Every structure is written in structure tokens, then in C-alpha cells.
Amino acid sequence: MRFNLDRGMWPEAGLAAFATLAVAWPLTELLREGTWIGPAILMVLLVAVVGSLLRSLDADPTLVVLSQALVATVAILFHYLRDTLNYGIIPWSDTLDRTTELLREAGTTLRTFAAPAPTNDGVEFLIVVVLTLTAISVDSIGVTGRAPATAGIPLAAAFLVSVSNNGHAMQPWFFAAAALGWLLMVAQQGSRLVTGWSSADRRESVGSHDVAFGPTGHRRLARILAVVTVLSALVAASALPHLPPTFFTEGLARNADGRSVGGGGGSVSFTETMDVTADLHNQSDDPVITYRTQQLLQDPLRVTAVHEFDGTTWAEPDYDLSEPVAGSLSPHPGNALPGVDESVRREFSELSVLSNGVKAPSLAVPSPLAEVTADTGMRWDTETSAVRLEEPVDSYDVTFMRLAPGGVSDLPDDIGEAEADPNEFAPYLEPSPTGVEAYTELTEQVIGDETNDLVIGQLLQQHFRSGIYTYDLNLLPGEGQDSSPIAHFLATQQGYCVQFATSMVMMARSQGIPARMALGFLPGEREPNGTWTIVASRAHTWPELWIDGMGWVRFEPTPGIQSGQPPAYTQLNQGTAEADPTQESQATPTGEPTQDPGGAGDEDSWWDSTLDALRSAAPILLRALAVVLVIGLIMAVIAIAGRRHREAVLRNADTPQERIEGQWELLKRSLEDYGINPPPDKSPREMGEHYQDKAHLDRRAGESLGRATATLERARYAPAHQTEGSDDADMHKDVVHVLDSVSSDLPWNIRASAKLFPRSGVHYIRSVVASWFRRK
């Protein structure tokens, strides 16, 4: 191999690295710490240097890309997974386990935190890997493949992921940096295309040098168009309304539909999977709901409820809606609430929503609801006790009830004594598939011998609000965080409303009390003008327990100002309640039993997790394999068809003259595959001069072309006996020499195209199809 700096394309590799880092710039606003920046820069530069070195050695393009991937993999393994490598270099099962752990940690963080998210080891690992893959893609396409315009695809993908996740409008300088990097790549390698626009004798690149001669008629116009395009995009990005920001994967703090802020009000698309993390982290001050009421509202505005929990997430509810009612909806005629004893005292209050940013069909109303009035059709769902809209509304009026405002003294003595029918409430008694032992054991400690459902709910609520738990949007790392989040929360005693509510729901179910998860908003803040404002970060979840004589009762296990006060009748009378038995020792179960770390259980767990990962990835892998097979089949068909077309005349030749003509046709059609158009059917000398000029042959290849031309001329015009068998063999050698010379000086992408998608194959297939239609 000869070392040639020109073939290394070092400036182009540097621009590709710059463009990759430019599209990663917005990540600095998505992540709190910049620990990922140094490793990411090193990996991007490593990809550029390895690619340039191998290209300087005239290595095969496939070898260049594979080497970049191999070197990058080794570097990442050594930097992040060094402790898991056998003998310091060989990946092992521990390497896969640690990789899975890092990716899981990154996924949990990106689903849990809104921007800016913390940069833990998992997030740093994921960002560096993604940027390394982007760098390899951009370098292989834009530099090795000499297609800088196409390299904009991976650049755009990385850019859109990073810039659209920061929760506010894109800053113009982010776009300017990304656009500048890409345009510099295009300008560096694409000048040959621009200079050839007005040339009738257009030339492509030959060898390591771009042909840069020819008229410059459109070069200035192209530069003007590029500048105008970038400036127009910057102006448009600043002037036009912005799309709602999206998030990493399903969400950096997951939110399926996103949210937009602006125009005087916020908009929230309700996450009915009960994951309100995105809303809790939302730092926008724009109101989602603005309302007015005469009461000092202490109850939250409720949207919906769910009951199905798979061990990690809550499933979206299935609504069984009533017929739509226009104007006014009263779900409980005569205010007869299901399951509520008639002797329970009620107070009525009114609330007027002045602006509403909760997207239809969801509607936020206090509960229990007496009546709601809005300018659209409304439906009532009995199972979730939720109002569903047919069209969005900006304002509406609500009349709601407050049960037993005086507390336990307003309740009959036998409230909570009767047990719920397990057949009727079966869906609300399903335990969580994980963490059962943890929350069941803790429940028995908290309630002791108590059997009254209302008192059990009061004891559970008091346990969570007793001060031993910490409200924090940042979950502590530890065992069971993903596989058993309830056990993990009870062990770490730190979380936010979702963890508090989920745990209490499952603890109540363990005692045969029907329970479900409700979601809505805390009351918000009172403004100087008397209105109340709710922002997205006031989203909230809480448990609802079915108590005989009270129906569905809201409890509030989340402590402190993050939840407000629980209903008065759910609080134990001071001085009469037993102390929380868990408060003295502040000990909670640590989760489900684990096996010996060195035992076979770990191997089985690793194998099961690997199989689960393969099963989950199987559909994607199969689809990708099917696409690869289809593409491979198409390439094989075109390549085979091309060979048949190139050798068609030669294959049917019988005499030396016919074989010489077949060799010449092989030369013409092969050169056409390399991008050199065939000459008109003129004399052999004129055709030889055409190829000598277009193919830029060296001296030896030119001599071979001259001999082939002379042989063709002799076969065509000289008497037949002057064409000997040796002429056929010499013609073959000369044709092969010319083709090898042309091929060796061409860029790899043109050589690959000539082998995989030859024009001769397209011509052959086209001729076959045309002849078939003619027969028809």
C-alpha cells in the first residue's frame, strides 16, 4: 500500500467531525453536567483520524468503515467497561450485563427527568455511543463515499433529536452551526458538481483528485442560493410558530403528545399512563388552567383514574362512555353518589374555568362532581368517574360536592366496616406482579390488627406522611428500580407522587380494599386579582380507595406542600391514633429475596434477560433482515443481468472476428458502468480517441487501448484470413488491462456502483421487459 495524503481526504474528515459535534451542541442544554463532552470529542476525532489514515493507504472502503467501527468499539469498551473485560481486552458476559445496566440507567433517567436531565454514567455512555455512530455514518457517507449531501440525513437525525428536546424554541445559533458544518462539507467535496452544471463535457472525479476545471457559470449562483437558504431558515425559525417540543425516545420525562407553550396559555396533553414526570419537571410559568372560585379550594382537579398495573407502569383506561350530553352534564341525578351513605353531609361549591389548556377529550374537574356546563358534547364514564369531551373547550363551569367537611364527626359510626364484594371489584383488587412481599409485609406492620377499611386507609396515609419518607423527583439508584419499583421505593423511602400513590394502592389491595390510581392537578396558586392559576408542574396523582358508605375516597399519602392537605375524614384523630410502628425503627422491607450472587440464579437471570431482550428486538431484527435480503436480491439480479448484457455478443460469437467484436462490446459496456458514456458508432480509431480522452488513461493503458483499437480495425476491414486466433487472446488481455486501469483510478463508490448496480444490468432488464411487452 502506498501512503497518499490526498487520498486520505483529511480536510473533509475534519469537516465531517465538526458537523457531527455541531449537531450535538444542543445537548449541552438538555443535560446538566458536561462530562460527556470530552469523551464525545475524542471519539469523533478518533473516527476521523482512523478513516483518513486508512484512506491514505488506499484501503478498501468497506475496510475503512469496519475499521472505524472496530476501533471505536474498542475505545468505548476500554473507557466505560474496562473492569468487565477478561485479560483487559476480551468482552465477556459481564460486559453485556454492564452495558445493559448502563442503557437501562440511561433509559430510566431520560424517561424520568425533563431537561436539563442529570448526566449519570448511563446517559454519558448512551450519548457517546450515539455520537460515535453518527460520526461513523457521516464520515463513511460524506467522506469515504463522497456524498456529503446524503450525509445530511444522519446529521439531521441527530440534530432533530437534540434540538427538539430542550422544552423551548430552538435557538438560531444551533441551526446555524449545524447548517454551517453541513454546507462546508458540501462546498469542500461538491465543487465538481457545481462547476459542471454549465459544462457540456462534464467530468466526474478521477482517483484521489477532484476534477475542478470547466466553466464557472453557476458557481456564484450556487453560493448565493446557499447563503439565502440559510438566512431564510434562520428568519423562519425565529418568526414562525414553533412546534411542540418532543423528547428522547418516548420522552425525556415521557409525554406521548408533547406540549406547547405560548400564545398566552399552556397546553398539556394528559399522560394517561400515570407518568406525570414530564409535567412535574416542566419549569414553564404559563398557566394550563385559570379558574375562579369563592372557596379556598383544597381539593385537586381530577381528570381520570386507572386500575391496571403491570408492575412498572399503569395502563391507559378503557372508557365505557354514556351518550353525549350537550350544554350541561349531571352524572349523579339527585346527587346520589354511588356507594355514599345518604347520611353523609354534603357541601356544594362552584368553580368557573376561565382558560383551559388540557387537551380534549380530558377535562379537569373537582370531585365528586355535581354538574359541569360547557359549549360542547360531554360524556360520563362510570368506571373512571371522568368527563370526556367531544371537542376542546376554553372555559366551563363546575358545581361540585365536598363530603363530610367536618371530618370523621360527619360520618356514621359504621363507615368502613363492611367488606367490598370481591367479584364486583375484582379489577381493583389485582396485586402488582412485583414487590408483593415488600408491600404486604410493610402493610401488616403499619395496620396491625385493624379491620376497618377507613381506618386502614388512614393508617397507611399517616405512615407515608409521618416524616420517614422524602419527596424528591430524583429517584435513588438501587436494586429493583426497574424490575420492582414499589419494593425499590419502599426500600429507599424517596420518590414523588407516583411512587407514593402506587404503593398505597397496592398496600390497600393486599387488605382486600378496592383501590385505583387517580390523576389530575393540585389546586394551584391564588393570583392578586382573585383568580387561581395551575401550571403543568402541579400535575399530581393520588390513590382512591373504595370505602363502604363513602364510595371512592381520595387519600393523600404524598407528604408536605407537594400535595396539599388530605380530606379531613381521612386523617386520624390526634391523640387517639396508635403510633406508626415503622416510625421508631424507620425500617422498611428491602424488597424481594435475592439469590446468592455466585449461584446459578444469576446465570439464569442473565440468560432470561438476554432472551427477553432478543425476543423484544426480534420483530425489528427480522424486518431489518428482510429489507437486507430484498436489497441483496435486487443487487444480485441487477449484477447478474449486467454481466449477461456485457458478455452477450461475446457469448454468441463463433469466429475470431465475432469474438473480437464481443470483446469490444464488453469494453464499451463495462466503461459505461464506470460512468464513461460510449462513443457514437464511428471508426475504431475515432472510438479509441474518445475513450483515450474520457477515461484519462495512463501510458500503458493507452497503449493497450491503441492495440485493441488496431485489432478491431483489422478484424472489421482486413480480409478474414489476416485475423488470427492470437488476435482474440491479445484483444482480451488489452481490454482487461484498460478496464483494470480505469477501475483502479476511480473512487470506491463508483466502483461499487458499477459492480452492484451496473448500468448494463439496467439496460438488460429494460430490454427484457420491452421485448416481453412487444410480444404481448
Summary of the structure (lengths in Angstrom):
residues: 776
radius of gyration: 36.4
end to end distance: 55.1
largest distance: 125.6
contacts: 2486
relative contact order: 0.07
helix: 49%
strand: 14%
